[in-house]
Amino acid sequence: QVQLVESGGGLVQTGGSLRLSCAASGLIFSRYHMGWFRQAPGKEREFVAEFWPNTVNTYYGNSVKGRFTISGDNAKNTVYLQMNSLKPEDTAVYYCAAAIGGHSYEYWGQGTQVTVSS
């Protein structure tokens, strides 16, 4: 059974930083690509970043480029999202997701709340 457990959310002031973690179990980490998405109240889910453990390639949404960094630890089956220079518009529930190969994301975590105060 695949499980994704996020942690690290919280309340931070504008310009601050947070680091999210997503611990994956029940899957072979190197065979999946891992992503972070977010959803703010009343808005659609938005792609944030993606990490491919087998190639270490990363991809980012336009709204977070240059501020967020996604990384992974294959030994710990964990993916991280370092968020710097946070803005109030970054406030959302952040979700970790996993997809095998080139397929769509099929496994999702429960989400962690990030709130950026102005």
C-alpha positions in Angstrom: 0.0 0.0 0.0 1.4 3.3 -1.1 1.5 6.1 1.5 2.7 9.6 1.2 3.0 11.6 4.4 3.7 15.4 4.2 5.1 17.5 7.0 6.6 20.9 7.6 3.7 23.2 6.9 2.9 26.1 9.1 2.5 29.9 9.5 5.3 32.2 8.3 5.6 35.8 7.5 6.1 37.3 4.1 9.7 36.7 3.0 10.2 33.8 5.2 11.0 30.2 4.5 9.6 26.7 5.1 10.7 23.3 4.2 8.2 20.6 3.4 8.9 16.9 3.5 7.1 14.0 1.9 7.9 10.5 3.1 6.9 7.8 0.7 6.4 4.1 1.5 5.0 1.1 -0.3 6.7 2.0 -3.6 10.1 1.8 -5.3 11.1 5.4 -5.1 13.4 5.4 -8.1 10.6 4.2 -10.4 8.4 7.1 -9.6 8.5 10.8 -10.1 7.4 12.9 -7.2 5.5 16.2 -7.4 4.3 19.0 -5.2 0.9 20.6 -5.9 -1.0 23.2 -4.0 -4.6 24.4 -3.7 -5.8 27.6 -2.3 -9.4 28.2 -1.2 -11.7 28.7 -4.2 -8.9 28.0 -6.7 -7.9 25.1 -8.8 -5.0 22.8 -7.9 -1.7 24.2 -9.2 1.4 22.4 -10.1 4.4 23.5 -8.0 7.4 21.3 -8.7 8.4 17.8 -9.8 11.4 15.6 -9.1 12.6 12.5 -10.9 14.7 10.3 -8.6 16.3 8.2 -11.3 17.6 11.2 -13.3 17.5 13.9 -10.6 15.7 16.2 -13.1 13.5 18.9 -11.6 10.7 21.0 -13.0 8.9 24.0 -11.6 5.7 26.0 -12.0 6.2 29.5 -13.2 4.9 31.1 -10.0 7.6 29.5 -7.9 10.7 29.4 -10.1 13.7 30.9 -8.4 12.1 30.7 -5.0 11.3 27.1 -4.4 13.6 24.1 -4.7 12.6 20.5 -4.9 15.0 17.7 -4.0 14.9 14.1 -3.0 16.7 11.6 -0.9 16.5 8.2 -2.5 17.8 6.4 0.6 15.0 7.9 2.7 12.3 7.7 0.0 11.7 11.3 0.8 11.1 14.4 -1.4 11.5 17.9 -0.1 10.3 21.3 -1.1 12.4 24.2 0.2 10.3 27.4 -0.1 12.0 30.7 0.2 10.9 34.3 -0.2 7.3 33.3 0.6 4.5 35.5 -0.4 0.9 35.6 0.8 -0.2 34.2 -2.5 1.7 31.0 -1.7 -0.8 30.3 1.0 -2.5 27.0 0.2 -2.7 23.3 1.2 0.4 21.6 -0.3 0.1 18.1 -1.5 2.7 15.5 -2.4 2.0 13.1 -5.2 3.7 10.2 -6.9 3.4 8.8 -10.5 5.2 5.9 -12.1 7.1 6.4 -15.3 5.4 8.9 -17.6 1.9 8.3 -16.2 -0.3 10.7 -14.4 -0.1 11.2 -10.7 -2.0 8.5 -8.9 -1.0 8.6 -5.3 -1.6 11.7 -3.1 -0.8 12.7 0.4 -3.2 14.2 2.9 -1.8 17.7 2.4 -0.1 20.2 4.7 -1.3 23.8 5.3 1.1 26.6 4.5 0.0 30.1 5.5 2.0 33.2 4.7 1.0 36.3 6.6 1.4 39.8 5.1 
